[in-house]
Amino acid sequence: MRGYEVLGLLLLLGLEAVSATSLHSKPGSSLIIPSWDIQSSAKVGNDLQALSRTGVDASSWHHINTSRCTLTGCLLQAGVYREEDWFYSENLKSVDASQFHLPWIYRNEFDLDLNPEKHYFLQTNGITSKGDIFINGKQVASNLTQAGAYAGHKYDVSGILAKRNALVVRVYPTDYNYDFALGFVDWNPYPPDNGTGVWRDIELKQTGPVALDTLRVITETDLPSNNPTAQVTLKTTARNLESHEVTFEMNGKVTSECGQSYTWNQTVTLGALQSTELVLSTTLKNPKIWWPRQWGKQPLYTSQLSVSVKDELSDAVNTTFGVRKVTSKVNSHNDTLFYVNGLPFQVLGGGYSADMFLRWDSEKFAKQAQLTFDLGGNTIRLEGKNEHPELYEMADKLGLMVLAGWECCDKWEAWSYNEDLAVKSEWVDKDYVIANASVKHEISMQQNHPSMLGFLVGSDYWPNDRAAEIYYTAFKESGWQIPVIASASKRSYPEILGPSGMKMDGPYDWVPPNYWYDVEPSEDRLGAAFGFGSELGSGVGTPEISSLKKFLSKADMDDLWKKPNKGLYHMSTNVSSFYDRKIYNDALWERYGAPTSLEDYLEKAQMMDYEATRSQFESVSAFWSKERPATGLIYWMLNNAWPSLHWNLFDYYLHPAGSYFGAKVGSRLEHVAYDYLKKAVYLINHSIDKNGPRTISVDVVDKNGKSLYSTTKTVETESNTSRNVLDLSAHLKSITDVVFLRITLAAADNKSILSRNVYWIAKDLDVLDWEDSDWFFTPVTKYANYASLNKLPSAKVTVSTRASKGKEQGSTVTLENKSSVPAVFIALNLVNKDGQDVLPAFWSDNYVTLWPHEKLELHVDGKGAAAAEVKGKNIEATRVPI
């Protein structure tokens, strides 16, 4: 399925908020409060009794046509501010943050077809950091109860509602040091409001005399098996809301995508105000199995449970689920290894960031998800950015695995043993109550989703014993079936949860390609390719100039190459170790030579980024089957919350560049990779069903196109494994200058190229000073020398395009090197008729190097494409129509 086909599928999943005129409630229905008027308490006061009466003049308030938004998100949506202005240069510094240092009021008036014989509940799902809630002049909740960004609560408002209603929520300023919120640490500047507001939907639900809690689906399956079965159990809690005994009919139903149904019914009697757990079970024979996308399809089942009293519907709950099995173990090396449907699953993923202002955009996430798959990723990690139900629904449909959990570096990890916090507000009794409500809410939102791979109840630090007990109990009582992990590091762990098996030893800044292959002795090699790296990377992700112009001034762009050690606002915060690009730029200057212009700097940066991410993903893939395997990596990061100069695999505008295509090459389903350290070739197979003979071709040429070595070898590939298949050390040991190494992997008939991979290899490797390693990088004492790439002989490349044939959408771009020398690092960019980037564009490959007289076909898919821009290290830039 090509990129835009998938996007179309995903966009069908968007949940629609009910409009203000359609709050016509019926038993079992949940209605989303569709819009808000907001205003500062400095202007409208704090008399919530009065403000929550109908008829208040809100003409001077900000009118927000969305169901959920932080204060800044609301004001941006209303047009009070413009994202483009805030993101440009250092403009965000000038925003008056003091306006958010006191409470703000969210208000909505709605009409309701009120039935006095029914029961009504107000469900919150996320208010940051805390709030007071009033309806029709009466208090529903105080900020002592409604506290914590993830602490969803259900409030009985049956005796408060009328035909015309006014709902008011007063939100309090958020402080990341003292409140359970969604912070960004040093990823980017803090939003001016610190994320304060009604950031998730508030819902109104009606029931009859019996109400149901969230529906939980428990699946037990005997995978792996050729003839699997699945035991499916529906669970929920039923509550009698009446002061007398009630008898009700319970009905359950599970339906497959092809329409096959399984039904149950049962009669239950509950005493006055009593509760009971409802349990319905059935066995599915030959169920449709849900797989991660790289391994198979994603069939989903729908389930429903309803209760009726005297033949009248009282309440109903429903959900989708998939039949799959996710487990993990900590192996003998103290490394976590995940299994999906009984098969070892190597995690290749990235750290996902929510939007800086916590604005959810289904269309943008659909594109981010497809970019993740296109580059070979299979997992995203949500460090404290657990987003909205739509994310998990989309992940289920696509087969994208999700590692959810809490964030680091603030109130969430304010433990006595955490010495990394500048301000430490250690937990007190009320904090444990908030944590309990938070984890229970997130469990109810995430539990049924087959895309869930695990939940981390800590990031940099593990929860203390009291918190761990709360988390453990909540997961156990819910019937949670996937791994619960103490933290993303190996610092320590609570006994009740056991060791995490995940390392968090960096790097976060630039390291050379050979870093990842240098795995011995492992106790000194930090982030190298062994074990499970929960967040690590070379700190790269430099946007191309078309993106830079959207958020940097000319002076800002000049600073990139004229002031290489300067702190930059679009890097990390000014107290962060990553505020400047010094480590990165030192390497660029030493390895590739001092830049002569911004364009020269960016070209060299893309080469740096490409080789950095390729080697990281390749090394982990290559070492999947070693004695101490590389069980997974989460690249730091996948994307950015705002336009950033680093830490991404595609930029804020969804423009993929060097870091993206390096990772894409390094993560191919079937692949051949070069080990810089041993000068060896690894055969990699991420599939579970592709086996048999393959042909590997290796060619080495110098910068003048002279052939230095060439060979082919037939090998057998085995699914879900990797191995060393070829030693090139004898053929590369005598090189005196930069050479180019091309490795291709072909099917047995040599007609189908499965992977094509070109390296530029220096005479000597970068020399790492492992003994002086820090948590964020390992110093280099001597750099590889690529300076001769600045004096390449010119190559002539012709470019032609045609519409793709058959079922493929998009275009085929053919590059042909007419020269006797390599054409190096050819970058292609898709633009529309106005010359603006087509975003996103899905290229089969990019930043490619052509052998003398080589012809290469690339496929590209992008809506509105009019032309392809082509440039390279030693070719003349051109533009050809699509």
Secondary structure, 3 states (H helix, E strand, C coil): CCHHHHHHHHHCCCCCCCCHHHCCCCCCCEEECCCEEEEEHHHHCCCHHHHCCCCCCCCCCEEECCCCEEHHHHHHHCCCCCHHHHHCCCHHHHCCHHHHCCCEEEEEEEECCCCCCCEEEEEECCEECEEEEEECCEEEECCCCCECCCCCCEEECCCCCCCEEEEEEEECCCCCCCCCCCCCCCCCCCCCCCCCEECCCEEEEEECCEEECCCEEEEEECCCCCCCEEEEEEEEEEEECCCCCEEEEEEEEEECCCCCEEEEEEEEEECCCCEEEEEEEEEEECCCECCCCCCCCCCCEEEEEEEEECCEEEEEEEEEECECCEEEEECCCCCEEEEECCEEECEEEEECCCCCCCCCCHHHHHHHHHHHHHCCCCEEECCCCCCCHHHHHHHHHHCCEEEEECCCCCHHHCCCCCCCCCCCCCCCHHHHHHHHHHHHHHHHHHCCCCCEEEEECCCCCCCCHHHHHHHHHHHHHHCCCCCEECCCCCCCCCCCCCCCCCECCCCCCCCCHHHCCCCCCHHHCCCCCCEEEEEECCCCCCCCHHHHHHHCCHHHHHHHHHCCCCECCCCCCCCCCCCECHHHHHHHHHHHCCCCCHHHHHHHHHHHHHHHHHHHHHHHHHCCCCCCCEEEEEECCCCCCCCCCCCCCCCCCCCCCHHHHHHHHHCCCEEEEEECCCCEEEEEECCCCCCEEEEEEEEEEECCCCEEEEEEEEEEECCCEEEEEEECHHHHCCCCCCEEEEEEEEECCCCCEEEEEEEEECCCCCEECHHHCCCCCCCEEECCCCHHHHHCCCCCEEEEEEECCCCCCCEEEEEEECCCCCEEEEEEEEECCCCCECCCCEECCCCEEECCCCEEEEEEECCCCCEEEEECCCCCCEEEEC
